[in-house]
């Protein structure tokens, strides 16, 4: 097969003779064009990085769905670059990218390790798609998940060996808040933020019973399709991340209604709210049990229960002291378990386990 038409970007450190002694990571994710991938900034003195994104623009005539072609192109270039450059490891973020990259790695006979980071399926595939992923995940050396229940779930559903599935807490730096000294929304309100596996129908029904409570929802355009929105709910869509964080930061607390009792979603929103010191009202779910301590850093209601959710929202709305206590406990939990440093330490430990030779920075 002639691969001469494939192009990879030159390594930015190619002129530095010391850089060639550092291990090379070939990374594929959904970063915006121009953004650094993975932990490139934090590891620049111990690792070289070659990044590809499923959002990279295509310089070819395109017909049909450009998103699928961008993803295909990014995965193909990632695998080819790994083979051509003799990468020490391939890292992918998102199951769809991990599966496709692994298929191309097989095609190019790349035999180095492949780490599937941020491995999360908000909706499990079924039928032929399940079989496609199940076969595609074979050969991936390690999968990082952000809840313990996902280890058992993906082991059983995709036949991934349990020892290849590793749990670490979702960890990031405290989020950047736009206009940190000025709220975007005046007055007291509860916020609801996010899109994956949310049960906003139950939330809206609960809020209808609390006409004195104001709620600000930051959601995807289709999140509220077919739901009648009462006047005490304000809806925002497609706003910048920093503005969403401002809305969380100035809320009385955040409510996160999940659409099941075994949903492994909401980790990013939970941890962001915790870093900002906000109390959380949340659905009881095994998928977030590694983060939520009932009565300690959150109050919990059963999935789909309008009555329980209404009671929790009412209690937290009228008890500022409770919200303050829950929020500070959440901030302490995030600082200990969900920091960027903690996630980076876990990431580097996994690289070493997979045979990447790292020098002390």
Buried (B, 14 or more C-beta within 10 A) or exposed (E): EEEEEBEBEEBEBEEEEEBEEBBBBBBBBBBEEEEEBBBBEBBBEBBBBBBBBBBBEEEEEEEEEEEEBBBBBBBBBBBBBBBBBEBBBBBBBBBBBBBBBBBBBBBBEBEBBBBBBBBBBBEEBEEEEEEBBBBBBBEBBBBBBBBBBBBEBBBEBBEBEEEBBBBBBBBBEBBEBBEEEEBBBEEEBBBBBBBBBBBBBBBBBBBBBBEEBBBBBBBEEEBBEEBEBBEBBBBBEEBEEBBBBBBBBBBBBBBBBBBBEBBBBBBBBBBBBBBBBBBBBBBBBBBBBBBBEEEEBBBBBEBBBBEBBBBBBBEBBEBEEBBBBBBBBBBBBBBEBBBEEBBBEBBBEBBEEBEBEBEEE
